[in-house]
Amino acid sequence: MNRSLWVGLALIIIGILLLLEAIGIIPSLEWILQWWPMVLIAAGIRLVLRRPERLPSGLFIIAIGCLILADNIIAGFDFWVAALPVLLIVLGIGLIVRPVRNSATQHATSIAFARSEESLESELINVVAVFGGASHTVISQQFRGGTIQAVFGGVELDLRRAAMATSEASLDIEAFFAGVTIKVPSTWRVTIEGTPIFGGIENCAMTSPGGNEHPVLRIRATVVFAGIEIE
């Protein structure tokens, strides 16, 4: 079943429930407002089961769902007080379980808890922004890809001065309550995989004539209450 069909069925079911509540056939649906974070928890579990290599993303989604649910149903629980330590724990787990890179391949790591700006020359990048912003220009002429994690922060990545080592590079993006902007050269093609949850992914990149001859940047995105823009 394709994604559009799932969305269409969900809208129909929600509409029917709201109509039945309005005419008094079923009781109030206020409980849905409390328990809707179960959707996030289920989506995170589904991601982990279907794509074990995306464990960090799945854990982030599950953690956010649990925090929002606890905030809804537990008296005195404060989402914002618990969010930072919980998400830092999940972020640490993600960094630990992330596959080890080949030592022969140069890679650069940037972790920002405030505003951070720098140029990255390595083949692989790992940008982390937590309650802060990171703005980087990649100037590597052997770019192979990397990862971006933004949690309650923002990342701006400028790839217009970079060149790929091969005909393809992969960039994994995890954005939670955050914004990520990627600027790419007009000589690159961009493909995007991922389904935003209460967020959006917009590809505004303009590719110059040449079609299939251009190198490909493959973006695999996990977006929860966040936005990714490719320009």
Residue pairs with C-beta under 8 A, 6 or more apart in sequence:
3 195
17 26
17 29
18 29
20 26
21 27
21 28
21 29
33 72
34 69
34 72
34 73
35 69
35 72
35 73
37 64
37 65
37 66
37 68
37 69
37 72
38 65
38 69
39 65
40 61
40 62
40 64
40 65
40 68
40 197
40 224
41 61
41 62
41 65
41 66
41 69
43 61
43 65
43 197
44 57
44 58
44 59
44 60
44 61
44 62
44 63
44 65
45 58
45 62
47 54
47 57
47 58
47 61
47 222
48 54
48 55
48 58
48 59
48 62
51 58
53 99
54 222
55 94
55 97
56 90
56 91
56 93
56 94
56 95
56 97
56 98
56 149
56 174
57 94
57 174
57 222
59 90
59 93
59 94
60 87
60 90
60 91
60 94
60 151
60 174
60 176
60 222
60 224
61 176
61 197
61 222
61 224
63 86
63 87
63 90
64 87
64 176
64 177
64 224
64 225
67 79
67 82
67 83
67 86
68 79
70 77
70 79
70 82
71 77
71 78
71 79
83 152
84 131
87 130
87 151
87 152
87 176
88 130
91 128
91 130
91 149
91 151
94 149
94 174
95 128
98 147
101 107
101 124
105 123
105 124
105 144
106 121
106 122
106 123
106 124
106 142
107 122
107 123
107 124
107 125
107 126
107 146
108 120
108 121
108 122
108 124
108 125
108 126
109 125
109 126
109 127
109 128
110 116
110 118
110 120
110 125
110 126
110 127
110 128
110 134
110 136
111 128
111 130
112 127
112 128
112 129
112 130
112 132
112 133
112 134
112 153
113 130
113 131
113 132
114 132
114 133
115 132
115 133
115 135
116 129
116 132
116 133
116 134
116 135
116 136
117 134
117 135
117 136
118 136
118 137
119 136
119 137
119 138
119 139
120 136
120 137
120 138
120 139
120 140
121 138
121 139
121 140
122 140
123 140
123 142
123 143
123 144
123 165
124 144
124 145
124 146
125 136
125 138
125 145
125 146
125 147
125 148
125 157
126 146
126 147
127 134
127 136
127 146
127 147
127 148
127 149
127 155
127 157
128 134
128 148
128 149
128 150
129 149
129 150
129 151
129 153
129 154
129 155
129 178
130 149
130 151
130 152
130 153
131 151
131 152
131 153
132 153
133 153
133 154
133 155
133 156
134 150
134 153
134 154
134 155
134 156
135 155
135 156
135 158
136 155
136 156
136 157
136 158
137 158
137 161
138 157
138 158
138 159
138 161
138 162
139 161
139 162
140 162
140 163
141 162
141 163
142 163
142 164
142 165
143 159
143 162
143 163
143 164
143 165
143 169
144 164
144 165
144 166
144 169
144 170
145 169
145 170
145 171
145 172
145 217
145 218
146 171
146 172
147 171
147 172
147 173
147 174
148 155
148 157
148 171
148 172
148 173
148 174
148 175
148 180
149 173
149 174
149 175
150 173
150 174
150 175
150 176
150 178
150 179
150 180
150 226
151 176
151 177
151 178
152 176
152 177
152 178
153 178
154 178
154 179
154 180
154 181
155 175
155 178
155 179
155 180
155 181
156 180
156 181
156 183
157 180
157 181
157 182
157 183
158 183
159 182
159 183
159 184
159 185
159 188
159 217
160 183
160 184
160 185
162 185
164 188
164 215
164 217
166 215
167 215
167 216
168 215
168 216
168 217
168 218
169 215
169 216
169 217
169 218
170 217
170 218
170 219
170 220
171 182
171 217
171 218
171 219
171 220
172 219
172 220
172 221
173 180
173 182
173 194
173 219
173 220
173 221
173 222
173 223
173 228
174 221
174 222
175 199
175 221
175 222
175 223
175 224
175 226
175 227
175 228
176 224
176 225
176 226
177 224
177 225
177 226
178 226
179 226
179 227
179 228
179 229
180 226
180 227
180 228
180 229
181 228
181 229
181 231
182 219
182 228
182 229
182 230
182 231
183 231
184 190
184 205
184 217
184 230
184 231
186 205
186 206
186 207
186 208
187 207
187 208
187 210
187 214
187 215
188 205
188 207
188 214
188 215
188 216
188 217
189 207
189 214
189 215
189 216
189 217
190 203
190 205
190 207
190 216
190 217
190 219
190 230
191 216
191 217
191 218
191 219
192 201
192 203
192 219
192 221
192 230
193 218
193 219
193 220
193 221
194 201
194 219
194 220
194 221
194 222
194 223
196 221
196 223
196 224
196 226
196 227
196 228
197 223
197 224
197 225
198 224
198 225
199 223
199 224
199 225
199 226
199 227
199 228
200 223
200 227
200 228
201 221
201 223
201 227
201 228
201 230
202 227
202 228
202 229
202 230
203 230
204 229
204 230
204 231
205 230
205 231
207 214
208 214
219 228
219 230
221 228
